Amino acid sequence: MSLAGSQQNRMSSYPDAYLDSESVRRLIRRFDAWLSRRYGIFVFSQQPDCVLRLQRTVAHRHLSLPDCQIERGDPVLLIHLWNERLSALLPPEVGLGRAKALQRLLLGSLAQAACYLSEHVELANARAVGGVTVLLGSEDRSGGVQLVERLGFSVFPYRSPLGRFGEFWENFYSWMLIWTYDPVSLPDHRLWRLRRREFWISAQQFRLRFGTG
């Protein structure tokens, strides 16, 4: 085995190889829960198959969408994975069945989010719905990018307010969340290959595409 390969294997299992993994996972879960409260991330559906949560916030930069322009400071809704729920619902084996289950859960959760958005007048001023993720893959035309584009989202490179330094630490935290909640997928998400992207759709198109009528 090459030195590079040996280093990759150690990194893919870190921190299991060096720390009390269950204690670290508990700490990360608590910190993740605290961050969710701190940033106002909320549960919008009690359906057992919902794997998303939402956050009311404002756009941090200008976004050019096919049907509208979003200006910095405009009200938007951010989509967040509900990590605890998702990890409990996905099959434990990596493969096609897992990918299909994930797609089904996400589509169902987006439909529930569109229903929630339509029914709550306090969200009527939200101009766009989107999020930031490392789960779309590292290539420009990865399968993940093409999937969200087929769903109607526009994909943009992520720009951390703290530059490359900030993006590294955001990626590191995302990697630790994957290790905590979905460790079987960790080999597909090497820390040094993680690439953050933003995905956005206008609120009007979100309701039209995912709403139930």
Buried (B, 14 or more C-beta within 10 A) or exposed (E): EEEEEEEBEEBBBBEBEEEEBEEBBEEBBEBBEEEBEEEEBEEBBEEEEBBBBBBBBEBBEEBEBEEBEBEEEBBBBBBBBBBBBBBEBBEEEBEEEBBEBBEEBBEBBBBBBBBBBBEEEEBEEBBBBBBBBBBBBBEEEBEBBEBBBEBBBBBBEBEBEEEEEEBBEBBEBBBBBBBBBBBBBBEEBEBEEBBBBBBBBBBEBBBEBBBEE
